[in-house]
Amino acid sequence: MAIVPTGNPAWVRANDHTTYGGNVNKIDYQSVGPVNPRTDIGAAQFCRLVADVAAIQLTAPFAELTFLCSDTAPAVPAIESYNSMAGAVPTAVRNGNGDVTFSWLDSYADPYSIVGLINMVHAEATGHGPAPLICTVELLDLSATGRNESIRVRAWDVAGVPAIDPRITLIATTGAV
């Protein structure tokens, strides 16, 4: 039997506690709590669980990646680590020294094949290494869909000169479409 979950994938940010089965009037069946507290969950516990899951999906980043720019021998940056709610590593384009644009697809499917659109609403970039870096991000709608699916990251040294070969971590958060 195939299951089609209710609601949208987490990165769409459209689910609330009721999507996960919560109900402010939920009670234990015939007012009997868990029969076996080691294996069963009561209505009060379940309501706490779904409220917390709803809060997590509203605040968790869509993607986190660490990359190393390749400016000395100009090339696309090397993505050293990538964690995401969905999808593969984004496409990277080197724009110049310490300047990279990452682009995700317009949408991704969750494990149940429910498709959710991508709309980046917040990003943070942090430089790594012994020398301080100033990193900026810019949300971009390169596909002209009205949603931001790309993020441009730039890094400078403290003198305002574009950084050469910086290592940067980017955290990207999606929002409602």
N, C-alpha and C positions, 0 to 999 in steps of 0.2 A: 504494500500500500504506500503510495507516494504521499509525502507530507508537503504542503505549501504553507510556510509560516505566515502569520499575520504581520502587518507592518512593513516597514522599509529596512534596508540594511542600515547599520548604525551610523555610517558616515553621512547619511541624508539628514540626520538630526530631527526626525519627525515623530519618533516614538515616545510614548509616555508609559506610566506604570500599567495602564490597562492593556497596552499592546502585549505585554509580557504575562498577562493573566491576573493582574492586580485588580482589586475592587474594594472600595472603601466599606462595602457591606459584606465582605467575605467572612464566613464563619466556618468553624469545623463542622463536619457532617454530624447531625444529631447532637451537637454540642459536645462531642467527644474529641479530645485532643489526640495527639499521636498515640497510636497503640504501642508502638515500639519506638522510643525516642532515639534509639541508635540507628534506625533505618527510615523512620517516617518524619515528615515535616508538618507542622501545624499551620493553620490559616494565618496566625499572627507572624510566624516565621516567614511564611511564603510572601506575605505582604511586604515585610521588610526587605526581603531578597529582591523582589521585582522593583521596588522603589529605588533601591541602590543600583540595580542594573540600569534603570532608566537614567539615573544621574550620571553614571559612568559613560554611557553612550553619548551623553550631551557634552562631555568635557574631554574625552580621550582624543589625542591627536590622530589624524588619519594616517600620517606617515612620519617616520623619523629616519633620516639617512645621514651618514657621515661620508664625506668625499674628500679626495685629494686633488687639487687643481694641478694640471700639467702645463705650466707656463714656460719653463726653461726650454723644453722641447714641446712646442705648442701641440696639444692634443686634447681630446675630450677628457674630462676629469674621471678619475677612477673612483667608483663607488665602493667604499670599503665595508659598509654595513647598511642594511635596509630592513626596516620593519614597517608593516603597513596593515591596515584593516582589510585591504583587498588589492589585487593586481600585482603586476610585476614592477620591476624597477622603472622609474620614469626615464624618458629620453632626455639626454643631457646635451647641451650645445655650449661650446666655449665661445664667449663673446670677446674676450680679451684677458689680460692679466687679472687674476682674482675675480673674474666676472663670468658667471655661468647661468644659464637658464634651464630649468627642469620642467618638462611637460608630461602630464598624465593624460590618459585617455579621457574622453568626455563622460564615460560611465564605466562601471564595473559590475559584475554579478557576484552575489554572495554564494556560499556553498549550496544553496537551494535554487540557484539560478534566478533569484530576484534581483533585478537590475536597479541600481541607484546612481543618479547623476552626481557628478563631481562639481563642487563649487568651493574653491579655497577662499576662506575668509580671514585667515590669520596665519602668519608665518614668523618664525624666529630663527636667526642664524647666529651661531657662536663659533668663534675661531679657537683653534687649539695650538699649543706650542709655547715656547719660551718668550716670544715677543708678542706684546699685545696687538690685537687686531680690532678694527672697527668694521662690523659687518652690517649691511643693510639688505632689506628684502623688498621686492616689488611684486605685487600680485598682478597677473596679466591674463587677459582674455584673448589669446592668439587665434582661437578658432571663431571668434565673433559670435558666440552663442549667448552672450549675456551672463556667462558664468566664468569664473577664473579657474582655469585648469593648469596654469603655468606659474612658476615663481622664478624671478630673477634674483640671484644672490651676488652681491659685490663685497669685496674685502679690501681694506686699505690698512696701511700701517699708520702709526699715530701722527706722522708728518703729512698724511693725506695722499700718499703715493700708492697706486694700486699694488696690492700684495702679490708677491711671486710665490707660486706653489703652496698656497695656504691649505691647511686641513680644516674643514668646517663641518659642523653638524647643523642640519636643517630640520626643524620640526614644523610640519604643515598640518593645519586644522581646517576641516571642511565645515560648512554651515548649511542651513536650510536653502533649498533651491527656490 
